[in-house]
Amino acid sequence: MSSFLTSLSEKYQLGNEDEAINVIFDYFNQSSKPYDDLVENILQLISTNNNTINANLINCLVHSFIQWKNQCEKSLPSPIIDENILNNLMSESLPIACIEDFIEIFQVKKSYLINLLKLSLTYTTNTNLYKRALNIVVKLNYQFEFQPNEILLPLILNSKDHLIDIYLDDNIQYEEYLINLLNHLYENGGKKLQEILTNEYNMKNITFNKKTLSKLAVRYWNSYGNEQNEKYPNLATLQNKRTLGYLMNVKYNNINDEKTMSDECWNELVGDIVQDNDDLSEYLIEILADRDDIVAVKYWMAQLDRPYYALPAWVQKYIHIKQNSELKAIPRTQVTKENSPIDYYKIPLENNEIIFIDSMSTYERLLDRLFKNNNEEIFIGFDCEWKPLFNYTSTSKQRISVMQIALPNEIFLLDLLHFFHTCDPETIQQRLAHRLFDDDQVTLLCYGFKTDAAMLSASYPIFNRALLSGKTLLDLSLVQHELLAAKRDIFPYATTNNNISSKDKGLSEFVRLCFGKPLNKSEQCSNWERRPLRNAQMLYAANDAYCLVEIYKFLSNNLQSTDYLNSFRGKKPKKLDSTIAREIDENFQDTPNNNNNNINQSQISNDVNHTSNEIIRPYQIKFVVDNMLHGLGKELRVTGCDTVILGDDDPHTDAIRYARAENRIILSRGAPYNLLRSHTVEGRCWQPPLNVPAKEQRAAVLKHFNVKILPEDIFSRCTLCNGGDFAIVDGRDMRLLWCKINNYLIKDLEPDLINYKPEMIDIDRMTLYNENVPLVLTGLTLKNYRSYEEFYVCRQCGRVYWQGTHWRRRLNRNISLTENESTQDNDDDNKNNDDDDDDDGIVFYDAESTM
């Protein structure tokens, strides 16, 4: 490095910026060829190794040169620079921060620069050249100098969210441009997408994942669409279709374990979504036919006034077969009704003691009751309700709808949505807020109050001042947790019949522990913005608040004192993870699998603290994945790695048990990672990259542990149960099974198979021959169930898989990854999401991932 650059570097690194600028000014004052000397010094700095320091020096040098030039009294020649050097500097090596100054110094023409950038943008999006060119485009605010098919559309079709975010640069103008483009692509429900790409943007034979693209479109619509349904109707419809898909999973795929949505509630929410929209109405009937619910198909045809002849041909065929079938299917709703009814908790009050407050007269009645005995201690059951949202956006306005206030002999349901906002904030509203949240005589009994508090503050800022003290709050969820840990025998129903664990959760489980009957939660996710509320909603809201008063009485009597309960007044939750982890450390020696704890520790560290050169195969390594990394866990199973995935309700510290008992590596993130790492052997707990897709995390894990994946490893494990033993079944067997499961007569759909004897499947028992695991066949529809000649059955859980176009894409992508042994191509994984359209065939079909 020259003496000039050495002197400049010393001044700059010592923080003497003014002296560094003086060095630059003196140097160029003595230079006879300042432009040539500037380029030569830049090239010297680029050629040395200290990239960060040299980039800062180049920025300082270029910026100071402009200052020197503007102050220079002598005339300077026109700047000249070799074209090859200019191309190299602009395309590859010059720090982006000084690009604008460099363009100004050498008077680089805009047209020349745009052509140069277009060349770099022809590289694949995961290359450094492409990313640099994109950043230069953003730096120079050139986004609109390029056609959609040159930058934005390729990023959209390849689901390059992080690059799209760079392109947008937090600029409202570009955000609107993106949303308008996405809205245009989804004209006619996205059915014209390929046509639009070909005819309008000259993008022919483009491959992309339709479901992944729809997720991206909805994600950006949620972020920047500001719920402007009329301005972006196609994206609004797309969002509603995804919401319908989620509601279908709630109804048909048993993800509603807590039974938070009754049939009436479900119909209400679906009706709100599809009303007055022909596209959504037809879509609803199609997916109901896919679910083989003929009762629901007919119901919604009538509700939405959709005639038979207006439906798609395959739906008409489905209805015709069902109507003419001698064997009628039992509707799903009837199946559930045959089960013995659940005896739910009920409040000991009459309906006329539940008062809905939507007028000043009923509101004054509430205030009279609250202030009747102003100096006496009062216990109030408290809860809030609001309409569920299914898109969870930064722009969506989720509003609190109902506040429940339960007194010993009356329950008040305050209409916050339509009535309370008409009351004067500084007098009427403030009086209620102070009494509930900032009065020494009041104890407000609540359960998991954090969410209620957030909704109250967002909807009515008048509550903020009162909520700050929180001195009236007694959160019974804290009491429940502590009593179950320390005084479990206080609950008469702590165990169920036959010592089977209860499926109830949260407040419902607390009520069951105390009274032997759970809460009916079937209206929890109903539309709380509708007026009038249905009677079932009124009873649900009343139960949710009044049960808190009953629980307090029960605990007071059983504890024979209120001192213990009152100690929780104003108390905040404690972090319990560290305590649990210590208990595992102390008690692990007593576990049945403690022999594995004697594994040589140094050997363990060497096995897995890979970034060594030793290549290992998937069968040589085992993982346990925290419940925040479900997507990563499934991706590792796809590559053949034995991977345990913690359940949503499992404590993070269960990972320690698996790691020690089964010699597994823990994968976690955030605060749980720091906790788990402190309780495991060095090298046995690792944190994948944060805020990146699961496929990129998987690539990082494989690279970190130096795992070599071969084609035979891919899809060798069940993504649902982690099993590795599959039976290969002839497509004819599966077609017969599908007809039986969906109550179709063989003679109607498969006349050629009337005399066919299945080779592998016992159709009557719906298992493989000589095995007892019931087969689980989901995802095939009347449209596609005959499309596959071979199926794969997991012998451990019975899940059925098949190979479609999605399988081929996933196989090719994983093979490409293993051959390159690099993560540079992993960004492309986004375009091949685990989910796919029904007619593609889903290898690892996961109906619960629709949202």
QUIDABEL-V370301 format. One record per residue. N is the residue number from 1. PSI is psi in whole degrees, 0 to 359 (NA if undefined). Layout:
BEGIN
n=(N & N)
psi=(PSI & PSI)
END
This chain:
BEGIN
n=(1 & 2 & 3 & 4 & 5 & 6 & 7 & 8 & 9 & 10 & 11 & 12 & 13 & 14 & 15 & 16 & 17 & 18 & 19 & 20 & 21 & 22 & 23 & 24 & 25 & 26 & 27 & 28 & 29 & 30 & 31 & 32 & 33 & 34 & 35 & 36 & 37 & 38 & 39 & 40 & 41 & 42 & 43 & 44 & 45 & 46 & 47 & 48 & 49 & 50 & 51 & 52 & 53 & 54 & 55 & 56 & 57 & 58 & 59 & 60 & 61 & 62 & 63 & 64 & 65 & 66 & 67 & 68 & 69 & 70 & 71 & 72 & 73 & 74 & 75 & 76 & 77 & 78 & 79 & 80 & 81 & 82 & 83 & 84 & 85 & 86 & 87 & 88 & 89 & 90 & 91 & 92 & 93 & 94 & 95 & 96 & 97 & 98 & 99 & 100 & 101 & 102 & 103 & 104 & 105 & 106 & 107 & 108 & 109 & 110 & 111 & 112 & 113 & 114 & 115 & 116 & 117 & 118 & 119 & 120 & 121 & 122 & 123 & 124 & 125 & 126 & 127 & 128 & 129 & 130 & 131 & 132 & 133 & 134 & 135 & 136 & 137 & 138 & 139 & 140 & 141 & 142 & 143 & 144 & 145 & 146 & 147 & 148 & 149 & 150 & 151 & 152 & 153 & 154 & 155 & 156 & 157 & 158 & 159 & 160 & 161 & 162 & 163 & 164 & 165 & 166 & 167 & 168 & 169 & 170 & 171 & 172 & 173 & 174 & 175 & 176 & 177 & 178 & 179 & 180 & 181 & 182 & 183 & 184 & 185 & 186 & 187 & 188 & 189 & 190 & 191 & 192 & 193 & 194 & 195 & 196 & 197 & 198 & 199 & 200 & 201 & 202 & 203 & 204 & 205 & 206 & 207 & 208 & 209 & 210 & 211 & 212 & 213 & 214 & 215 & 216 & 217 & 218 & 219 & 220 & 221 & 222 & 223 & 224 & 225 & 226 & 227 & 228 & 229 & 230 & 231 & 232 & 233 & 234 & 235 & 236 & 237 & 238 & 239 & 240 & 241 & 242 & 243 & 244 & 245 & 246 & 247 & 248 & 249 & 250 & 251 & 252 & 253 & 254 & 255 & 256 & 257 & 258 & 259 & 260 & 261 & 262 & 263 & 264 & 265 & 266 & 267 & 268 & 269 & 270 & 271 & 272 & 273 & 274 & 275 & 276 & 277 & 278 & 279 & 280 & 281 & 282 & 283 & 284 & 285 & 286 & 287 & 288 & 289 & 290 & 291 & 292 & 293 & 294 & 295 & 296 & 297 & 298 & 299 & 300 & 301 & 302 & 303 & 304 & 305 & 306 & 307 & 308 & 309 & 310 & 311 & 312 & 313 & 314 & 315 & 316 & 317 & 318 & 319 & 320 & 321 & 322 & 323 & 324 & 325 & 326 & 327 & 328 & 329 & 330 & 331 & 332 & 333 & 334 & 335 & 336 & 337 & 338 & 339 & 340 & 341 & 342 & 343 & 344 & 345 & 346 & 347 & 348 & 349 & 350 & 351 & 352 & 353 & 354 & 355 & 356 & 357 & 358 & 359 & 360 & 361 & 362 & 363 & 364 & 365 & 366 & 367 & 368 & 369 & 370 & 371 & 372 & 373 & 374 & 375 & 376 & 377 & 378 & 379 & 380 & 381 & 382 & 383 & 384 & 385 & 386 & 387 & 388 & 389 & 390 & 391 & 392 & 393 & 394 & 395 & 396 & 397 & 398 & 399 & 400 & 401 & 402 & 403 & 404 & 405 & 406 & 407 & 408 & 409 & 410 & 411 & 412 & 413 & 414 & 415 & 416 & 417 & 418 & 419 & 420 & 421 & 422 & 423 & 424 & 425 & 426 & 427 & 428 & 429 & 430 & 431 & 432 & 433 & 434 & 435 & 436 & 437 & 438 & 439 & 440 & 441 & 442 & 443 & 444 & 445 & 446 & 447 & 448 & 449 & 450 & 451 & 452 & 453 & 454 & 455 & 456 & 457 & 458 & 459 & 460 & 461 & 462 & 463 & 464 & 465 & 466 & 467 & 468 & 469 & 470 & 471 & 472 & 473 & 474 & 475 & 476 & 477 & 478 & 479 & 480 & 481 & 482 & 483 & 484 & 485 & 486 & 487 & 488 & 489 & 490 & 491 & 492 & 493 & 494 & 495 & 496 & 497 & 498 & 499 & 500 & 501 & 502 & 503 & 504 & 505 & 506 & 507 & 508 & 509 & 510 & 511 & 512 & 513 & 514 & 515 & 516 & 517 & 518 & 519 & 520 & 521 & 522 & 523 & 524 & 525 & 526 & 527 & 528 & 529 & 530 & 531 & 532 & 533 & 534 & 535 & 536 & 537 & 538 & 539 & 540 & 541 & 542 & 543 & 544 & 545 & 546 & 547 & 548 & 549 & 550 & 551 & 552 & 553 & 554 & 555 & 556 & 557 & 558 & 559 & 560 & 561 & 562 & 563 & 564 & 565 & 566 & 567 & 568 & 569 & 570 & 571 & 572 & 573 & 574 & 575 & 576 & 577 & 578 & 579 & 580 & 581 & 582 & 583 & 584 & 585 & 586 & 587 & 588 & 589 & 590 & 591 & 592 & 593 & 594 & 595 & 596 & 597 & 598 & 599 & 600 & 601 & 602 & 603 & 604 & 605 & 606 & 607 & 608 & 609 & 610 & 611 & 612 & 613 & 614 & 615 & 616 & 617 & 618 & 619 & 620 & 621 & 622 & 623 & 624 & 625 & 626 & 627 & 628 & 629 & 630 & 631 & 632 & 633 & 634 & 635 & 636 & 637 & 638 & 639 & 640 & 641 & 642 & 643 & 644 & 645 & 646 & 647 & 648 & 649 & 650 & 651 & 652 & 653 & 654 & 655 & 656 & 657 & 658 & 659 & 660 & 661 & 662 & 663 & 664 & 665 & 666 & 667 & 668 & 669 & 670 & 671 & 672 & 673 & 674 & 675 & 676 & 677 & 678 & 679 & 680 & 681 & 682 & 683 & 684 & 685 & 686 & 687 & 688 & 689 & 690 & 691 & 692 & 693 & 694 & 695 & 696 & 697 & 698 & 699 & 700 & 701 & 702 & 703 & 704 & 705 & 706 & 707 & 708 & 709 & 710 & 711 & 712 & 713 & 714 & 715 & 716 & 717 & 718 & 719 & 720 & 721 & 722 & 723 & 724 & 725 & 726 & 727 & 728 & 729 & 730 & 731 & 732 & 733 & 734 & 735 & 736 & 737 & 738 & 739 & 740 & 741 & 742 & 743 & 744 & 745 & 746 & 747 & 748 & 749 & 750 & 751 & 752 & 753 & 754 & 755 & 756 & 757 & 758 & 759 & 760 & 761 & 762 & 763 & 764 & 765 & 766 & 767 & 768 & 769 & 770 & 771 & 772 & 773 & 774 & 775 & 776 & 777 & 778 & 779 & 780 & 781 & 782 & 783 & 784 & 785 & 786 & 787 & 788 & 789 & 790 & 791 & 792 & 793 & 794 & 795 & 796 & 797 & 798 & 799 & 800 & 801 & 802 & 803 & 804 & 805 & 806 & 807 & 808 & 809 & 810 & 811 & 812 & 813 & 814 & 815 & 816 & 817 & 818 & 819 & 820 & 821 & 822 & 823 & 824 & 825 & 826 & 827 & 828 & 829 & 830 & 831 & 832 & 833 & 834 & 835 & 836 & 837 & 838 & 839 & 840 & 841 & 842 & 843 & 844 & 845 & 846 & 847 & 848 & 849 & 850 & 851)
psi=(139 & 163 & 326 & 312 & 325 & 314 & 316 & 316 & 318 & 314 & 318 & 317 & 337 & 358 & 11 & 74 & 320 & 318 & 324 & 319 & 322 & 320 & 317 & 315 & 314 & 319 & 312 & 336 & 330 & 354 & 136 & 339 & 73 & 322 & 316 & 318 & 324 & 313 & 317 & 318 & 323 & 316 & 323 & 315 & 322 & 326 & 343 & 170 & 331 & 82 & 314 & 310 & 317 & 326 & 319 & 322 & 320 & 317 & 314 & 317 & 313 & 315 & 319 & 328 & 320 & 318 & 317 & 316 & 318 & 333 & 352 & 132 & 334 & 152 & 140 & 146 & 164 & 139 & 135 & 135 & 139 & 134 & 322 & 319 & 317 & 315 & 316 & 316 & 314 & 321 & 330 & 318 & 333 & 130 & 134 & 331 & 332 & 13 & 314 & 316 & 320 & 319 & 320 & 317 & 313 & 9 & 49 & 128 & 144 & 317 & 319 & 314 & 319 & 319 & 322 & 318 & 322 & 323 & 316 & 329 & 357 & 346 & 161 & 152 & 345 & 2 & 155 & 326 & 317 & 312 & 323 & 316 & 319 & 318 & 326 & 319 & 315 & 318 & 320 & 1 & 45 & 11 & 318 & 1 & 353 & 145 & 156 & 323 & 355 & 328 & 296 & 315 & 315 & 323 & 320 & 311 & 336 & 8 & 47 & 72 & 315 & 328 & 326 & 320 & 323 & 316 & 318 & 323 & 34 & 35 & 121 & 322 & 317 & 327 & 316 & 323 & 315 & 312 & 320 & 320 & 315 & 319 & 321 & 319 & 331 & 29 & 141 & 42 & 19 & 2 & 341 & 12 & 310 & 322 & 318 & 315 & 319 & 310 & 323 & 329 & 6 & 38 & 95 & 148 & 40 & 131 & 138 & 161 & 116 & 320 & 320 & 320 & 319 & 324 & 316 & 315 & 316 & 321 & 315 & 329 & 319 & 326 & 321 & 355 & 343 & 32 & 34 & 77 & 323 & 327 & 325 & 66 & 328 & 321 & 326 & 319 & 319 & 316 & 317 & 326 & 321 & 324 & 319 & 321 & 319 & 316 & 328 & 319 & 322 & 317 & 321 & 343 & 18 & 36 & 3 & 56 & 326 & 3 & 53 & 8 & 110 & 168 & 319 & 318 & 316 & 312 & 323 & 314 & 317 & 317 & 320 & 326 & 315 & 352 & 135 & 25 & 107 & 320 & 313 & 325 & 314 & 320 & 318 & 313 & 323 & 314 & 334 & 323 & 321 & 324 & 358 & 46 & 84 & 329 & 314 & 323 & 311 & 321 & 313 & 334 & 319 & 316 & 323 & 2 & 51 & 106 & 156 & 315 & 344 & 355 & 158 & 153 & 319 & 329 & 321 & 318 & 318 & 312 & 319 & 315 & 317 & 318 & 331 & 1 & 137 & 331 & 108 & 138 & 145 & 119 & 147 & 324 & 328 & 326 & 317 & 329 & 338 & 340 & 151 & 136 & 149 & 135 & 100 & 159 & 139 & 143 & 147 & 40 & 158 & 163 & 328 & 354 & 7 & 111 & 123 & 123 & 106 & 19 & 164 & 328 & 316 & 330 & 320 & 327 & 319 & 312 & 321 & 317 & 321 & 328 & 15 & 310 & 85 & 332 & 5 & 148 & 137 & 137 & 128 & 128 & 133 & 139 & 167 & 154 & 150 & 159 & 135 & 147 & 146 & 6 & 341 & 70 & 167 & 343 & 346 & 145 & 92 & 122 & 140 & 139 & 316 & 137 & 127 & 130 & 107 & 121 & 170 & 327 & 1 & 151 & 126 & 131 & 104 & 123 & 94 & 333 & 314 & 333 & 310 & 327 & 346 & 349 & 150 & 124 & 318 & 348 & 289 & 311 & 317 & 324 & 317 & 315 & 316 & 317 & 319 & 321 & 354 & 37 & 126 & 338 & 355 & 135 & 116 & 110 & 119 & 177 & 115 & 59 & 345 & 314 & 318 & 317 & 317 & 317 & 319 & 314 & 319 & 324 & 323 & 92 & 342 & 336 & 346 & 313 & 318 & 323 & 337 & 321 & 313 & 16 & 342 & 348 & 135 & 98 & 109 & 345 & 327 & 320 & 315 & 313 & 315 & 321 & 321 & 330 & 325 & 329 & 52 & 330 & 354 & 340 & 122 & 341 & 40 & 334 & 150 & 177 & 139 & 19 & 29 & 136 & 140 & 144 & 352 & 152 & 162 & 225 & 323 & 319 & 323 & 316 & 318 & 319 & 323 & 319 & 358 & 3 & 130 & 168 & 146 & 110 & 16 & 347 & 6 & 318 & 30 & 177 & 96 & 0 & 348 & 144 & 138 & 158 & 146 & 159 & 323 & 323 & 318 & 315 & 320 & 312 & 319 & 316 & 316 & 326 & 317 & 328 & 333 & 322 & 318 & 321 & 318 & 316 & 315 & 312 & 322 & 317 & 317 & 330 & 349 & 23 & 150 & 358 & 316 & 312 & 318 & 341 & 344 & 354 & 118 & 7 & 144 & 153 & 147 & 155 & 116 & 350 & 319 & 320 & 316 & 318 & 320 & 321 & 322 & 316 & 316 & 326 & 356 & 330 & 338 & 358 & 154 & 332 & 26 & 349 & 328 & 342 & 349 & 6 & 140 & 120 & 322 & 326 & 319 & 312 & 317 & 326 & 320 & 352 & 49 & 115 & 43 & 177 & 354 & 123 & 134 & 161 & 163 & 324 & 352 & 2 & 144 & 142 & 156 & 128 & 132 & 158 & 0 & 358 & 42 & 316 & 318 & 318 & 316 & 322 & 320 & 322 & 322 & 322 & 4 & 7 & 132 & 110 & 119 & 133 & 120 & 143 & 163 & 327 & 358 & 137 & 148 & 328 & 350 & 334 & 328 & 318 & 313 & 318 & 318 & 320 & 329 & 13 & 53 & 156 & 135 & 132 & 119 & 183 & 162 & 211 & 318 & 326 & 315 & 321 & 310 & 322 & 326 & 350 & 18 & 165 & 148 & 130 & 357 & 6 & 126 & 147 & 114 & 167 & 142 & 157 & 36 & 159 & 159 & 327 & 326 & 323 & 317 & 316 & 320 & 321 & 313 & 322 & 318 & 318 & 5 & 48 & 126 & 120 & 128 & 161 & 324 & 344 & 330 & 133 & 24 & 358 & 151 & 128 & 346 & 316 & 355 & 7 & 154 & 14 & 115 & 142 & 136 & 125 & 137 & 142 & 331 & 322 & 316 & 327 & 320 & 318 & 318 & 318 & 319 & 313 & 323 & 12 & 42 & 145 & 138 & 322 & 337 & 318 & 326 & 61 & 333 & 345 & 13 & 320 & 9 & 133 & 119 & 142 & 326 & 333 & 131 & 99 & 321 & 316 & 346 & 45 & 172 & 151 & 136 & 19 & 161 & 358 & 121 & 139 & 141 & 103 & 104 & 154 & 335 & 144 & 175 & 333 & 326 & 2 & 344 & 6 & 351 & 137 & 344 & 140 & 160 & 126 & 124 & 118 & 341 & 316 & 351 & 1 & 138 & 133 & 161 & 167 & 120 & 196 & 329 & 318 & 317 & 321 & 316 & 319 & 313 & 320 & 317 & 323 & 317 & 319 & 314 & 328 & 321 & 337 & 46 & 154 & 7 & 335 & 3 & 341 & 332 & 346 & 335 & 330 & 349 & 69 & 161 & 330 & 151 & 172 & 156 & 322 & 357 & 334 & 125 & 117 & 304 & 79 & 123 & 93 & 340 & 358 & 18 & 321 & NA)
END
